[in-house]
Amino acid sequence: MGGAERVAMAMHDAFPSAPIYTTVALPHLLPKKFREADIRTSPMQWLPGIEHRFRQYFMLYPFAVENFDLSEYDLIFSSSSGYAKGVRRRRNAIHVCYCHTPMRWVWRYEDYVARERFGGLTRSALPLALWGLRKWDLRAAQQPNFYIANSELVAERIRKIYGRDATVIPPPIDVDRFQPANEDEVDDYYLVLSRLVSYKRIDLAIEACKRLGRRLVIIGDGPDRARLEKLAGPRTEFLGRQPDEQVNYYASHCRALLFPGEEDFGMVPLEVNAAGRPVIAFRGGGAVETVVEGVTGVFFDKPESDSVIEAMENFESRLWSQSEVRLHAEKFDQRVFSFRVLQFLGSVAPSSCAEDLLASAQLLSSDSAQRAWPRLAIAR
């Protein structure tokens, strides 16, 4: 459940009868709300080994999204970090794309793909394949009528790469899911919540905690786990993937979250803020827009363990207010997100549904906002 999925979930909550179109869905991994939704998949659903080999089929996704038949819908909302913006609409329909970032593996190849451990042949062949995908992506980027970006950083990338303007609406945080612990219950450990992939720079957090002798708890799994375990000191614990209840517990009882990578937005720091705990983050990407230095966390400026250590020592010399930290997270609550998105959709939607969208924005906190929208589709 990454950012794109959480946006789709928030939109499903607002429009529970709107169908969700997606290339592939794995029901056994979906939250209960999604399992009960009207999810319509592409023929890619039946490809051999799709659950584990979905990246290897990357050249097929454009064909899959372009062949969805959305001709009956007045309004299409796509949550896209790659392909979903390429869905086609009928001439007088409106397509609003919530863009988490222009396709990272295409436009930031050296920064993203080259950090993964590919063999020499694969590494040599990828640029040619991505050249064709880049051309498709530029064409697909003209399909939406309007763009919403998750951060100013991404809005600037959309302008630079696609030549399109975007309205910034931060993604939704489920603030109610987290409850701060009592101050005397906060434990003596730092926390990492992340997929274990190399570009997240979790190695910096491990090295810093090992050198300082601090306890570090890492929740998450991924292809970089074996390498990271070899780097870890005796006070670093790898818990793997954990259910929400355990994540919430560790988030509310940690000293602080360590967030050493550069993300397009970064929802995890705000989720830990919702649990009342501060953040130590790299000064880059979306964290610059969500971490208030000295109030909800501190920054480090260089992707080096020395810089992380300096920030940790700075953090430990300060006092922190749990109530102020949580209050900041509430500005990004999913109700705030839904209200802002509904207002935006109401301002650009066809007249057949614009008035009802604006009314739902005003009535978001009541059951009357949960209406049926038979002519709206969500693409992910």
SVG drawing of the C-alpha trace seen along z (x, -y; Angstrom):
<svg xmlns="http://www.w3.org/2000/svg" viewBox="-27 -26 58 45">
<polyline fill="none" stroke="black" stroke-width="0.4" points="0.0,0.0 2.0,-2.9 1.0,-6.5 -0.8,-5.8 -2.9,-3.0 -3.8,-5.2 -5.1,-7.9 -7.2,-5.4 -8.5,-4.1 -9.4,-7.7 -11.3,-8.2 -13.0,-4.8 -14.2,-5.9 -15.6,-9.1 -17.2,-7.3 -17.8,-3.7 -19.8,-2.7 -17.3,-4.0 -15.5,-1.2 -11.7,-1.0 -9.7,-0.1 -6.2,1.2 -3.8,3.4 -3.3,6.1 -4.9,6.7 -3.9,9.4 -6.9,9.9 -5.1,11.8 -2.8,8.8 -5.5,6.1 -7.0,4.4 -10.6,5.5 -12.1,2.3 -10.4,2.9 -11.4,6.5 -15.1,5.4 -14.7,2.8 -15.7,3.1 -12.1,3.6 -11.8,4.3 -8.4,5.6 -6.7,5.9 -5.7,9.1 -2.3,8.7 -4.0,10.2 -3.5,13.6 0.1,13.4 2.4,16.1 4.0,15.2 2.6,11.7 2.7,11.4 6.5,11.7 7.4,10.7 5.3,7.6 8.3,5.4 9.5,7.6 6.3,7.0 6.8,3.2 6.5,2.8 2.9,4.2 1.4,1.7 0.8,-1.0 -1.3,1.4 -3.2,2.5 -4.3,-1.0 -5.1,-2.3 -7.5,0.6 -9.8,-0.1 -13.2,-1.1 -14.1,-4.2 -16.5,-5.6 -19.5,-5.6 -17.9,-7.8 -18.2,-11.6 -15.4,-11.9 -12.2,-9.9 -9.8,-10.2 -6.4,-8.5 -3.9,-7.9 -0.7,-7.6 3.0,-7.0 3.5,-5.5 0.9,-4.4 -2.7,-5.1 -2.6,-8.7 -2.6,-7.1 -6.2,-5.8 -8.4,-7.1 -11.7,-9.0 -14.5,-10.0 -14.3,-13.5 -16.5,-15.4 -15.4,-13.6 -13.0,-15.0 -9.9,-13.2 -8.1,-14.5 -4.8,-12.8 -3.3,-12.8 0.4,-12.4 2.7,-11.1 5.7,-11.7 6.5,-11.4 7.6,-7.9 10.7,-7.7 12.4,-4.7 12.2,-6.5 13.0,-10.1 15.4,-9.5 17.1,-6.3 20.5,-6.8 19.1,-7.7 16.6,-4.8 17.3,-1.9 21.1,-2.1 21.0,-1.7 19.3,1.7 21.5,4.8 20.9,5.6 23.2,7.9 25.4,6.4 23.1,7.5 19.9,6.2 21.6,2.9 22.8,2.5 19.4,3.4 17.2,1.2 18.0,-2.2 16.8,-1.2 13.5,0.2 13.1,-2.9 13.5,-5.2 10.3,-3.8 8.6,-4.0 9.7,-7.7 8.0,-8.5 4.8,-6.8 4.9,-8.6 5.1,-12.0 2.1,-11.2 0.1,-9.7 0.8,-12.8 -1.4,-14.8 -4.5,-12.6 -5.5,-14.2 -7.4,-17.5 -6.0,-18.5 -3.2,-17.5 -3.0,-17.4 0.5,-16.9 1.3,-15.5 4.0,-18.2 5.6,-21.3 8.6,-19.2 6.4,-16.9 4.5,-19.9 7.8,-21.3 8.8,-18.0 5.4,-17.8 6.0,-21.3 9.5,-20.5 8.9,-17.0 5.3,-17.2 4.9,-20.9 1.7,-20.8 0.6,-22.8 -0.5,-21.1 -2.5,-22.0 -0.7,-20.7 -2.8,-18.7 -0.8,-16.6 -1.8,-12.9 -4.0,-11.6 -2.8,-10.6 -5.0,-8.4 -4.4,-10.4 -7.0,-8.5 -5.1,-5.2 -2.3,-6.5 -2.6,-7.5 0.4,-9.0 1.7,-7.1 2.1,-8.7 5.4,-10.6 6.7,-8.2 6.0,-5.2 8.3,-6.4 11.1,-3.8 14.8,-4.2 14.9,-3.3 14.9,-4.9 12.6,-3.6 12.7,-3.0 9.5,-2.2 10.3,-1.5 10.5,0.9 14.1,2.2 15.5,1.0 18.8,-0.7 17.6,-4.2 15.9,-4.6 19.4,-4.9 18.6,-2.9 22.3,-2.0 22.9,-5.6 20.5,-5.0 22.1,-1.7 25.6,-3.1 24.7,-6.1 23.0,-4.0 25.8,-1.5 28.5,-4.2 26.4,-6.0 25.4,-2.7 21.7,-3.5 19.0,-0.9 17.3,-0.8 14.1,1.0 13.5,1.6 10.0,2.5 9.6,3.5 11.0,5.9 12.5,5.9 15.4,6.9 18.0,5.0 17.4,6.7 20.3,9.2 22.8,6.5 21.5,4.3 21.5,7.1 25.3,7.6 25.8,3.9 23.8,3.9 25.3,3.6 24.2,5.7 21.4,3.2 19.7,3.2 16.5,5.3 14.8,6.3 11.1,7.1 10.1,7.6 6.5,6.6 4.2,6.0 0.4,5.6 -0.9,2.1 -1.3,2.6 2.4,3.3 3.4,0.5 1.2,-1.9 2.8,-0.7 6.4,-1.1 5.6,-4.5 4.1,-5.9 6.8,-4.5 10.0,-5.4 12.3,-8.3 12.1,-9.4 11.7,-8.2 14.9,-8.1 14.0,-9.0 17.3,-9.0 16.1,-8.8 14.8,-11.4 11.1,-10.8 8.7,-12.6 6.5,-13.3 7.0,-10.8 3.9,-9.9 5.7,-7.9 7.1,-11.0 3.6,-12.4 2.2,-9.1 4.8,-9.0 4.0,-12.6 0.4,-11.5 1.7,-9.1 3.2,-12.1 6.8,-11.4 9.3,-13.6 11.4,-12.8 15.1,-13.0 15.0,-13.4 17.3,-14.1 16.8,-17.7 15.5,-16.9 12.4,-15.9 9.0,-16.1 10.2,-16.0 11.2,-19.7 7.5,-20.5 6.2,-18.4 8.8,-18.5 8.9,-21.7 12.4,-22.0 12.5,-22.3 8.8,-21.6 8.2,-18.2 11.7,-17.1 15.2,-18.0 17.1,-17.7 20.5,-16.5 22.0,-17.9 24.4,-15.3 23.7,-11.7 26.4,-10.6 26.4,-8.8 28.3,-11.7 25.5,-14.1 22.9,-11.7 24.9,-11.5 25.1,-15.2 21.3,-15.5 20.6,-12.7 22.7,-14.5 20.9,-17.8 17.6,-16.0 18.6,-14.5 19.5,-17.9 16.0,-19.3 12.6,-18.9 9.6,-17.9 5.9,-18.5 3.8,-15.5 0.7,-17.7 2.4,-20.1 3.8,-17.2 0.4,-15.6 -1.4,-18.8 0.9,-19.3 0.0,-15.8 -3.7,-16.6 -3.3,-19.3 -2.8,-16.3 -5.6,-14.1 -7.6,-12.1 -10.7,-14.2 -8.7,-17.3 -7.5,-15.6 -11.0,-14.4 -12.4,-17.9 -9.8,-19.5 -10.0,-16.9 -13.8,-17.1 -13.7,-20.9 -11.2,-20.6 -13.2,-18.0 -16.4,-20.1 -14.7,-23.1 -13.6,-21.2 -16.1,-18.4 -18.9,-18.2 -22.1,-19.9 -23.7,-16.5 -21.9,-15.9 -20.2,-19.2 -22.9,-20.5 -23.1,-17.2 -19.3,-17.1 -19.3,-20.5 -22.2,-19.6 -20.3,-16.5 -17.3,-18.6 -19.4,-20.6 -21.1,-17.6 -18.0,-15.5 -18.3,-14.7 -21.9,-13.3 -23.3,-10.2 -24.8,-12.2 -21.3,-12.6 -21.3,-8.8 -23.3,-8.9 -23.4,-6.6 -21.5,-7.9 -22.4,-5.5 -20.6,-7.7 -17.3,-8.2 -14.3,-5.8 -11.1,-5.6 -7.9,-4.4 -4.9,-3.2"/>
</svg>
